[in-house]
Amino acid sequence: MNRTKTWIFAIVLLFVALLAAPAKHSAQTMKLSADQQLLRDIFQQLIEINTTDSVGDCTAAANAMAARLKAAGFADEDVKVLGPNPRKGNLVARLRGTGARKPILLLAHIDVVEAKREDWSFDPFKFLEKDGYYYGRGTSDDKAMAAIFIANLIRIKQEGQEGFKPDRDLIVALTADEEGGDHNGVDWLLKNHRPLIEAEFGLNEGGGGAIRSGKKLFNAVQASEKVYQSFLLEVKNKGGHSSRPVKDNAIYHLAAGLQRLAAFDFPVNLNEVTRAYFERVSKIEGGQTGAAMKGALQNPPDAKSVAYLGAIPAYNATMRTTCVATMLEAGHAENALPQTARATVNCRILPTETAEYVKETLIKVTGDSRITITPIREPKPSPPSPLSAEVMKPIEAITERMWPGVPVVPMMSTGATDSLYLRNVGIPIYGTSGIFGDIDDSRAHGKDERISVKEFYDGQEFLYRLVKAFASSGANQRQAAK
């Protein structure tokens, strides 16, 4: 083959490869509808308002969303920003229906965890679109749902001018201090303005779809969650001069105890929700993972199956209580033996276990009487939300219509959400978003947090159809699911 033919052949191969390459979905390659463009604008606005506990301003974000709703025709009395201090405002907005049924609550938090510029590849508070993803702190947790609820509420209100009237009020609450801080918005609203968010049931974060290697596995509905509880581990010592070291060192004692904790696993303890989860997901996963899930369901659980699942963080956290060291502090001078060494250990406790049991376990596992273990704040356990047909059937119907063959799976969230406050006062809350993410690459709370552009807009459509189905009756409900 001569050189000319070789180059032509190479160009043809390159052209074929480009045609075969999967397209990257982005707003730059997607043609956005008016509703999608509105959502993108809202999302960017929220991401670029810093709402961290340290220096952020949730009130600014709440006021920005309030302004958008009022510009769309919402009355002042139906759009309120309230909070315990100037930086911790919560938005509560109401789209009024016929009142035939009790309202539903659409909940999302607008605060985000801390993010340092030096830890990221780019500014975490600058909205960035790249390679089919939106990047920025809060893109997946939880400003995507906040933006979707605002955009969809505006869309549904506009449809009211065309004849659609919900048979119940729709309440959107965007709240502060879910991630931390002293003024949790849901708790504060329940204690000070409960009638504003009183509802038959509600939707929140905590669920969503799972993808692996580009394949949609399932659409999860969070019906219960683990209990968040941190403990302070502390060692005190008389210290001394670093030029005369002794074996009795506070840092070493604490480190040894933490090392023993690192090697320890709490026992497997499945409950009704997690058993149902593994039973359904085992059929989806198949192969070695599916077989391991079936092994974990045995009584007693198969040890090899448990070991296999234990190496997969999402499944390990579903099987058992987990405790992990997250913060360290020790010593007072580089030339002095430490007088104090402290570690914060964050535990996510199964709802069938207690914080006291976990504390006793930590004492045994660390195995050193010099390490004192003290709970940080009181735990807040919550009951599961019932998986009623009224809630599950519309979720299943819309999931099947949008993603044929993808099953709906009830789940226990391994993290904590604000749903616990509402469940504890008798308002069932369900975590569902229709936003699919890579089950093996969750970046919430981490570096370069992101959300898939395509999945973001699919989530918008899913929640739009779902809310309309919940706010309609009979034939209208069936039409809303289409």
LOVEXVEX-561051 format. One record per residue (C-alpha): chain; x, y, z. Coordinates in Angstrom, 1 decimal. Each point is the difference from the previous one (the first is absolute). Example, Ala and Ser with C-alpha at 12.3 -4.5 7.8 and 13.67 -1.06 7.14 Angstrom:
! residues 2
ATOM cadena   east  north     up
ATOM      A   12.3   -4.5    7.8
ATOM      A    1.4    3.4   -0.7
END
This chain:
! residues 482
ATOM cadena   east  north     up
ATOM      A    0.0    0.0    0.0
ATOM      A    1.5    3.3   -1.0
ATOM      A    0.3    3.0    2.3
ATOM      A   -3.0    1.9   -1.5
ATOM      A   -2.3   -3.0    0.4
ATOM      A    1.3   -0.5    3.6
ATOM      A   -1.0    3.5    0.9
ATOM      A   -3.4   -0.3   -1.6
ATOM      A   -0.6   -3.3    1.8
ATOM      A    1.0    1.6    3.3
ATOM      A   -2.4    3.0   -0.6
ATOM      A   -2.8   -2.4   -0.7
ATOM      A    0.6   -2.0    3.2
ATOM      A    0.1    3.2    2.0
ATOM      A   -3.3    1.2   -1.5
ATOM      A   -1.7   -3.4    0.8
ATOM      A    1.3    0.2    3.5
ATOM      A   -1.4    3.5    0.5
ATOM      A   -3.4   -1.2   -1.3
ATOM      A    0.1   -2.9    2.4
ATOM      A    1.1    1.9    3.0
ATOM      A   -2.8    0.7    2.5
ATOM      A   -1.3    3.5    0.0
ATOM      A    0.7    2.2    3.0
ATOM      A   -3.2    1.5    1.2
ATOM      A    0.2    3.7    1.0
ATOM      A   -2.2    3.0   -0.2
ATOM      A    2.4    1.1   -2.8
ATOM      A   -0.9   -3.0   -2.1
ATOM      A   -3.5   -0.4    1.2
ATOM      A   -2.7    2.3   -1.3
ATOM      A   -1.6    1.2    3.2
ATOM      A   -3.7    0.7    0.3
ATOM      A   -1.2    3.2    1.6
ATOM      A   -0.7   -2.0    3.3
ATOM      A    3.5   -1.5   -0.1
ATOM      A    1.6    3.3   -0.7
ATOM      A   -1.8    1.5    3.0
ATOM      A    1.2   -2.8    2.1
ATOM      A    3.6    0.4   -1.1
ATOM      A   -0.1    3.7    0.8
ATOM      A   -1.5   -0.7    3.5
ATOM      A    2.6   -2.7    0.6
ATOM      A    2.9    2.2   -1.0
ATOM      A   -1.3    2.8    2.3
ATOM      A   -0.2   -2.4    3.0
ATOM      A    3.4   -1.6   -0.6
ATOM      A    1.7    3.4   -0.1
ATOM      A   -1.5    1.2    3.3
ATOM      A    2.3   -1.3    2.8
ATOM      A   -2.2   -1.6    2.6
ATOM      A    2.6   -1.7    2.3
ATOM      A   -0.5    0.3    3.7
ATOM      A    3.3    1.9    0.5
ATOM      A   -0.4    3.0   -2.3
ATOM      A   -3.0   -0.8   -2.2
ATOM      A   -3.4    1.5   -0.2
ATOM      A   -3.1   -2.2   -0.3
ATOM      A   -2.2    3.1    0.3
ATOM      A    1.5    1.3   -3.2
ATOM      A   -0.8   -3.2   -1.8
ATOM      A   -3.6   -0.1    1.4
ATOM      A   -0.6    3.6   -1.0
ATOM      A    1.3   -0.7   -3.5
ATOM      A   -2.5   -2.8   -0.4
ATOM      A   -2.8    2.0    1.6
ATOM      A    0.6    2.8   -2.6
ATOM      A   -0.3   -2.5   -2.9
ATOM      A   -3.3   -1.3    1.4
ATOM      A   -1.4    3.4    0.4
ATOM      A    1.1    1.0   -3.5
ATOM      A   -2.0   -3.1   -1.2
ATOM      A   -3.2    1.3    1.7
ATOM      A    0.1   -1.5    3.4
ATOM      A   -1.7    2.2    2.6
ATOM      A    2.1    1.5    2.8
ATOM      A   -2.0   -1.8    2.7
ATOM      A    0.9   -3.4   -1.7
ATOM      A    3.7    0.6   -0.1
ATOM      A    1.8    0.5    3.4
ATOM      A    3.6    0.1    1.1
ATOM      A    0.3   -0.7    3.7
ATOM      A    2.9   -0.9    2.3
ATOM      A    1.6    0.3    3.4
ATOM      A    2.7    2.4   -1.1
ATOM      A    1.0    2.1   -3.0
ATOM      A    2.1   -2.8   -1.8
ATOM      A   -2.3   -3.0    0.7
ATOM      A   -3.1    0.9   -2.0
ATOM      A   -2.4   -2.7   -1.2
ATOM      A   -2.3    0.3   -3.0
ATOM      A   -3.6   -1.3    0.2
ATOM      A   -2.1    0.4   -3.1
ATOM      A   -3.5   -1.2   -0.7
ATOM      A   -1.8   -0.7   -3.2
ATOM      A   -3.7   -0.1    0.9
ATOM      A   -2.2   -2.8   -1.3
ATOM      A   -3.7   -0.8    0.5
ATOM      A    0.6   -1.3    3.6
ATOM      A   -1.8   -3.3   -0.7
ATOM      A    3.0   -1.8    1.7
ATOM      A    2.7    1.0    2.4
ATOM      A    3.2    1.6   -1.4
ATOM      A    3.1   -1.7   -1.0
ATOM      A    3.4    1.3    1.0
ATOM      A    3.0    0.3   -2.4
ATOM      A    3.1    0.4    2.2
ATOM      A    3.6    0.8   -0.9
ATOM      A    2.8    1.5    1.9
ATOM      A    2.0    3.0   -1.4
ATOM      A    2.9   -0.1    2.4
ATOM      A    3.1   -1.9   -1.1
ATOM      A    3.1   -1.5    1.7
ATOM      A    3.2    2.0    0.1
ATOM      A    2.2    0.0   -3.2
ATOM      A    3.5    1.4   -0.2
ATOM      A    1.2    1.4   -3.3
ATOM      A    3.4   -1.7    0.5
ATOM      A   -1.6   -3.4    0.3
ATOM      A   -1.9    0.2   -3.3
ATOM      A    1.1    0.1   -3.6
ATOM      A   -1.9    3.3   -0.4
ATOM      A   -2.1    2.5    2.0
ATOM      A   -2.7   -2.1    1.8
ATOM      A   -2.3    3.0    0.0
ATOM      A    0.2    0.7   -3.7
ATOM      A   -2.5   -1.9   -2.1
ATOM      A    1.9   -2.1   -2.6
ATOM      A   -1.2   -2.1   -2.9
ATOM      A    2.6   -2.5   -1.3
ATOM      A    0.0   -3.4   -1.7
ATOM      A   -3.7   -0.6    0.5
ATOM      A   -0.1    1.0    3.7
ATOM      A   -0.9    3.1    2.0
ATOM      A    2.7    0.6    2.7
ATOM      A   -0.2    2.0    3.3
ATOM      A   -0.6   -0.4    3.7
ATOM      A   -3.6   -1.1    0.4
ATOM      A   -0.6   -1.3   -3.5
ATOM      A   -1.0   -3.4    1.3
ATOM      A   -0.7    0.9    3.7
ATOM      A   -2.5    1.5   -0.1
ATOM      A   -0.4    3.1   -2.2
ATOM      A   -1.0   -2.1   -3.0
ATOM      A   -3.3   -1.0    1.7
ATOM      A   -0.4    3.6    1.3
ATOM      A    0.3    1.4   -3.5
ATOM      A   -2.3   -2.6   -1.4
ATOM      A   -2.7    0.6    2.5
ATOM      A    0.0    3.8   -0.7
ATOM      A    0.1   -0.4   -3.8
ATOM      A   -2.8   -2.7    0.1
ATOM      A   -2.1    2.1    2.4
ATOM      A    0.1    2.9   -2.5
ATOM      A   -0.8   -2.4   -2.9
ATOM      A   -3.0   -1.4    1.8
ATOM      A   -1.3    3.4    0.9
ATOM      A    0.3    1.1   -3.6
ATOM      A   -2.1   -3.0   -1.0
ATOM      A   -2.6    1.2    2.4
ATOM      A   -0.7    2.7   -2.5
ATOM      A   -0.8   -2.8   -2.5
ATOM      A   -2.4   -1.8    2.3
ATOM      A    2.0   -2.3    2.2
ATOM      A   -0.9    0.4    3.7
ATOM      A    1.7   -2.2    2.6
ATOM      A   -2.5   -1.7    2.4
ATOM      A    2.4    0.8    2.9
ATOM      A    2.4    2.8    0.9
ATOM      A    3.7   -0.5   -1.1
ATOM      A    2.4    1.3    2.6
ATOM      A    3.7    0.5   -0.8
ATOM      A    2.4    0.4    3.0
ATOM      A    3.6    0.9   -0.7
ATOM      A    1.8   -0.2    3.4
ATOM      A    3.3    0.8    1.8
ATOM      A    2.4   -2.0    2.1
ATOM      A   -0.7   -3.5   -1.1
ATOM      A    3.7   -0.6   -0.4
ATOM      A    0.9    1.6    3.3
ATOM      A   -0.3    3.1    2.1
ATOM      A   -2.2    0.9    2.9
ATOM      A   -3.3    1.0   -1.8
ATOM      A   -1.4   -3.0   -1.9
ATOM      A   -2.7    1.5   -2.2
ATOM      A   -2.5   -2.9    0.1
ATOM      A    0.3   -0.3    3.8
ATOM      A   -0.4    3.8    0.4
ATOM      A   -3.0    0.2   -2.3
ATOM      A   -1.8   -2.9    1.8
ATOM      A    0.5    1.7    3.3
ATOM      A   -0.9    3.5   -1.1
ATOM      A   -2.1   -0.2   -3.2
ATOM      A   -1.3   -3.5   -0.3
ATOM      A   -3.2    0.9   -1.8
ATOM      A    2.1    1.3   -2.9
ATOM      A    1.4   -3.4   -0.7
ATOM      A   -2.8   -2.3    1.3
ATOM      A   -0.6   -2.7   -2.6
ATOM      A   -1.4   -3.5   -0.6
ATOM      A    3.5   -1.1   -1.2
ATOM      A    3.0    1.4   -1.7
ATOM      A    2.9   -0.6   -2.4
ATOM      A    3.7    0.6    0.9
ATOM      A    3.5   -1.0   -0.9
ATOM      A    1.4   -3.4    1.0
ATOM      A   -1.1   -2.2   -2.9
ATOM      A    0.7    0.2   -3.7
ATOM      A    1.2   -2.2   -2.7
ATOM      A    3.1   -2.2   -0.2
ATOM      A    2.2   -0.5   -3.1
ATOM      A    3.0   -2.3   -0.5
ATOM      A    2.0    0.0   -3.2
ATOM      A   -2.7    2.1   -1.7
ATOM      A   -2.8   -2.4    0.8
ATOM      A   -2.9    1.1    2.2
ATOM      A   -0.4   -2.5    2.8
ATOM      A   -2.9    1.2    2.1
ATOM      A   -1.9    3.1    1.2
ATOM      A    0.1    0.1    3.7
ATOM      A   -2.6    1.3    2.5
ATOM      A    1.4    0.9    3.4
ATOM      A   -2.5   -1.0    2.7
ATOM      A    2.3   -0.1    3.0
ATOM      A    3.5    1.1    0.9
ATOM      A    2.9   -0.6    2.4
ATOM      A    0.4    2.0    3.1
ATOM      A    2.8    2.6    0.0
ATOM      A    2.1    0.0    3.1
ATOM      A    3.6    1.3    0.6
ATOM      A    2.2   -0.8    3.0
ATOM      A    2.9    1.8    1.5
ATOM      A    3.0   -2.3    0.9
ATOM      A    2.4    1.7    2.3
ATOM      A    3.2   -0.8    1.8
ATOM      A    1.5    2.2    2.7
ATOM      A    3.6   -0.1    1.2
ATOM      A    2.3    2.1    2.3
ATOM      A    2.3    0.6   -3.0
ATOM      A    3.6    1.1    0.4
ATOM      A    3.1    1.1   -2.0
ATOM      A    0.4   -1.6   -3.4
ATOM      A    3.7   -0.4    0.6
ATOM      A   -0.9   -2.7    2.6
ATOM      A   -2.7   -2.1   -1.7
ATOM      A   -1.8   -2.8    1.8
ATOM      A   -2.2   -2.8   -1.2
ATOM      A   -3.0    1.5    1.7
ATOM      A   -1.0    2.2   -2.9
ATOM      A   -3.5    1.3   -0.5
ATOM      A    0.3   -0.1   -3.8
ATOM      A    1.3   -3.5    0.0
ATOM      A   -2.8   -1.3    2.2
ATOM      A   -2.7    1.7   -2.1
ATOM      A    1.6   -1.2   -3.2
ATOM      A    0.2   -3.6    1.2
ATOM      A   -3.7    0.1    0.9
ATOM      A   -0.9    1.5   -3.4
ATOM      A    2.0   -2.7   -1.7
ATOM      A   -2.0   -2.7    1.8
ATOM      A   -3.2    1.8   -1.0
ATOM      A    1.2    0.1   -3.6
ATOM      A    0.3   -3.8   -0.1
ATOM      A   -3.4   -0.6    1.6
ATOM      A   -3.3   -0.6   -1.8
ATOM      A   -3.4    0.2    1.8
ATOM      A   -2.0   -3.1   -0.5
ATOM      A   -2.4   -0.4   -3.0
ATOM      A   -3.5    1.0    1.1
ATOM      A   -2.6    0.1   -2.7
ATOM      A   -3.5    1.5    0.5
ATOM      A   -3.2   -0.2   -2.0
ATOM      A    1.0    2.8   -2.4
ATOM      A    3.6   -1.2   -0.5
ATOM      A   -1.0   -3.6   -0.5
ATOM      A   -2.5    1.1   -2.7
ATOM      A    2.8    2.1   -1.5
ATOM      A    2.5   -2.9   -0.3
ATOM      A   -2.7   -2.4   -1.2
ATOM      A   -0.9    2.3   -2.9
ATOM      A    3.4    1.3   -0.8
ATOM      A    1.6   -3.5    0.0
ATOM      A   -2.1   -0.8   -3.1
ATOM      A    1.1    3.3   -1.7
ATOM      A    3.7   -0.4    0.8
ATOM      A    0.3   -3.7   -0.8
ATOM      A    3.3   -1.7   -0.2
ATOM      A    2.3   -0.1    3.1
ATOM      A   -1.5    3.1    1.5
ATOM      A   -3.6   -1.3   -0.3
ATOM      A    1.1   -3.3    1.5
ATOM      A    1.7    1.7    2.9
ATOM      A   -3.2    1.9    0.8
ATOM      A   -2.0   -3.2    0.1
ATOM      A    2.7   -1.4    2.3
ATOM      A   -0.3    3.0    2.3
ATOM      A   -3.7   -0.7    0.2
ATOM      A    0.6   -3.5    1.5
ATOM      A   -0.4   -0.6    3.7
ATOM      A    2.7    0.2    1.1
ATOM      A    1.5    2.1   -2.8
ATOM      A    2.6   -1.7   -2.1
ATOM      A    3.4    1.2    1.1
ATOM      A    1.6    0.1   -3.5
ATOM      A   -3.0    1.9   -1.4
ATOM      A    0.2    2.5    2.8
ATOM      A    3.7    0.5   -0.6
ATOM      A   -0.6    0.6   -3.7
ATOM      A   -2.7    2.6    0.6
ATOM      A    2.0    1.6    2.8
ATOM      A    2.5    1.1   -2.6
ATOM      A   -2.7    2.0   -1.9
ATOM      A   -0.6    3.1    2.1
ATOM      A   -3.7    0.5   -0.9
ATOM      A   -0.9   -3.6    0.8
ATOM      A    2.2   -0.2    3.0
ATOM      A   -1.8    3.0    1.5
ATOM      A   -3.3   -1.5   -0.7
ATOM      A    0.8   -3.2    1.9
ATOM      A    1.3    1.4    3.2
ATOM      A    0.6    2.9    2.3
ATOM      A    3.2    1.8   -0.9
ATOM      A    2.4    2.3    2.0
ATOM      A    2.9    1.8   -1.5
ATOM      A    2.5    2.6    1.3
ATOM      A   -0.5    3.3   -1.8
ATOM      A    1.9    2.6    2.0
ATOM      A    3.2    0.1    2.1
ATOM      A    1.5    2.5    2.4
ATOM      A    3.0   -0.5    2.3
ATOM      A    2.8    1.8    1.8
ATOM      A    0.7    3.6    0.8
ATOM      A    3.6    0.6   -1.0
ATOM      A    2.5   -1.8   -2.3
ATOM      A    2.5   -0.2    2.9
ATOM      A   -2.4   -1.4    2.6
ATOM      A   -1.4   -3.4    0.6
ATOM      A   -3.8    0.1   -0.7
ATOM      A   -2.3    0.6    3.0
ATOM      A   -3.1   -0.6   -2.1
ATOM      A   -0.9   -2.0   -3.1
ATOM      A   -3.5    0.0   -1.4
ATOM      A   -1.8   -1.7   -2.9
ATOM      A   -3.5    0.4   -1.4
ATOM      A   -1.5   -3.3   -1.0
ATOM      A   -3.1    0.3   -2.1
ATOM      A   -2.4   -2.9    0.2
ATOM      A   -3.0   -0.9   -2.2
ATOM      A   -2.1   -2.2    2.1
ATOM      A   -2.6   -2.5   -1.3
ATOM      A   -3.5    1.0    1.1
ATOM      A   -0.4   -3.3    1.8
ATOM      A    3.1    0.7    2.2
ATOM      A    0.6    2.7    2.7
ATOM      A    2.6    2.6    0.6
ATOM      A    0.7   -1.5    3.4
ATOM      A    0.7   -3.4   -1.5
ATOM      A    2.4    1.7   -2.5
ATOM      A    1.8    1.9    2.8
ATOM      A    0.5   -3.2    2.0
ATOM      A    1.4   -1.7   -3.1
ATOM      A    2.4    2.8   -0.6
ATOM      A    1.3   -0.3    3.6
ATOM      A    0.6   -3.7   -0.5
ATOM      A    1.6    0.3   -3.4
ATOM      A    2.4    2.9    0.8
ATOM      A    0.9   -2.0    3.1
ATOM      A    1.8    2.6    2.0
ATOM      A   -1.5    1.5    3.2
ATOM      A    2.1    3.1   -0.6
ATOM      A   -2.3    0.9   -3.0
ATOM      A   -3.2    1.7    1.1
ATOM      A   -2.9   -0.2   -2.4
ATOM      A   -2.7    2.6    0.1
ATOM      A   -3.0    0.5   -2.3
ATOM      A   -0.1    3.3   -1.9
ATOM      A   -3.6    1.2    0.2
ATOM      A   -3.0   -2.3    0.4
ATOM      A   -0.9   -2.5   -2.8
ATOM      A   -3.3    0.5   -1.9
ATOM      A   -1.4   -3.4   -1.1
ATOM      A   -3.1    0.0   -2.1
ATOM      A   -2.7   -2.5   -1.1
ATOM      A   -0.2   -1.3   -3.6
ATOM      A   -2.5    1.5   -2.4
ATOM      A   -2.7   -2.6   -1.1
ATOM      A    0.4   -1.2   -3.5
ATOM      A   -3.6    0.7   -0.9
ATOM      A   -1.5   -0.7   -3.4
ATOM      A   -1.1    3.7   -0.3
ATOM      A    3.7    0.9    0.0
ATOM      A    1.7   -3.0   -1.6
ATOM      A   -2.3   -0.6   -3.0
ATOM      A    0.5    3.4   -1.7
ATOM      A    3.8   -0.3    0.6
ATOM      A    0.0   -3.4   -1.6
ATOM      A   -2.3    1.1   -2.9
ATOM      A    2.1    3.0   -0.9
ATOM      A    3.3   -1.9    0.4
ATOM      A   -1.3   -2.7   -2.4
ATOM      A   -1.2    2.6   -2.5
ATOM      A    3.3    2.0    0.0
ATOM      A    2.4   -2.9    0.4
ATOM      A   -1.7   -3.3   -1.0
ATOM      A    1.2   -3.0    2.0
ATOM      A    1.7    2.0    2.7
ATOM      A   -1.4   -1.2    3.4
ATOM      A   -1.0    2.2    2.9
ATOM      A    1.8   -1.1    3.2
ATOM      A   -0.7    1.1    3.6
ATOM      A    3.1    0.9    1.9
ATOM      A    1.4    1.1    3.3
ATOM      A    2.2    3.0   -0.4
ATOM      A    3.5   -0.4    1.4
ATOM      A    0.2    3.7    0.6
ATOM      A   -2.2    2.3    2.0
ATOM      A   -2.6    2.4   -1.5
ATOM      A   -2.5    2.5    1.4
ATOM      A   -2.7   -2.6   -0.7
ATOM      A    0.5   -1.2    3.6
ATOM      A   -1.5    3.2    1.5
ATOM      A   -3.2   -0.4   -2.0
ATOM      A   -0.3   -3.7    0.6
ATOM      A    0.3    0.6    3.7
ATOM      A   -3.1    2.3   -0.1
ATOM      A   -2.0   -2.4   -2.1
ATOM      A    0.6    1.3   -3.5
ATOM      A    1.2   -2.8   -2.2
ATOM      A    2.9    1.0   -2.4
ATOM      A    1.4   -1.8   -2.9
ATOM      A    3.4    0.5   -1.6
ATOM      A   -0.4   -0.1   -3.8
ATOM      A    1.3    2.2   -2.8
ATOM      A    0.3   -2.0   -3.2
ATOM      A    3.5    1.3   -0.3
ATOM      A    2.4   -2.9   -0.8
ATOM      A    3.6    0.0    1.1
ATOM      A    2.9   -2.4   -0.1
ATOM      A   -0.3   -2.3    2.9
ATOM      A    3.8   -0.3    0.2
ATOM      A    0.9    3.7   -0.4
ATOM      A   -2.0    2.1    2.5
ATOM      A    1.6    3.4    0.4
ATOM      A   -2.4    1.5    2.5
ATOM      A    2.0    1.7    2.8
ATOM      A    3.1   -0.6   -2.0
ATOM      A    2.4    1.5   -2.6
ATOM      A   -1.4    1.1   -3.3
ATOM      A   -3.7   -0.7    0.8
ATOM      A   -2.0   -0.4   -3.2
ATOM      A   -3.2   -1.2   -1.6
ATOM      A   -0.6   -1.4   -3.5
ATOM      A   -1.7    2.6   -2.2
ATOM      A   -2.3   -2.5   -1.6
ATOM      A   -1.0   -1.7    3.3
ATOM      A   -0.6    3.5    1.5
ATOM      A   -2.7    0.8   -2.6
ATOM      A   -1.4   -3.5    0.1
ATOM      A   -0.4    0.6    3.8
ATOM      A   -1.9    3.2   -0.8
ATOM      A   -2.4   -1.8   -2.2
ATOM      A   -0.4   -2.9    2.5
ATOM      A   -0.8    2.3    2.9
ATOM      A   -2.4    2.1   -2.1
ATOM      A   -2.0   -3.0   -1.0
ATOM      A    0.1   -1.5    3.5
ATOM      A   -1.2    3.2    1.7
ATOM      A   -2.8    0.4   -2.5
ATOM      A   -1.1   -3.6    0.5
ATOM      A   -0.1    0.6    3.8
ATOM      A   -2.0    3.2   -0.5
ATOM      A   -2.5   -1.5   -2.4
ATOM      A   -2.8   -2.6    0.2
ATOM      A   -1.3   -2.8   -2.2
ATOM      A    0.5    0.7   -3.7
ATOM      A    2.0    3.1    0.7
ATOM      A    2.4   -2.0    2.1
ATOM      A    0.5   -2.5   -2.8
ATOM      A    0.5    2.8   -2.5
ATOM      A    2.6    1.6    2.3
ATOM      A    2.0   -3.2    0.1
ATOM      A    0.4    0.0   -3.8
END
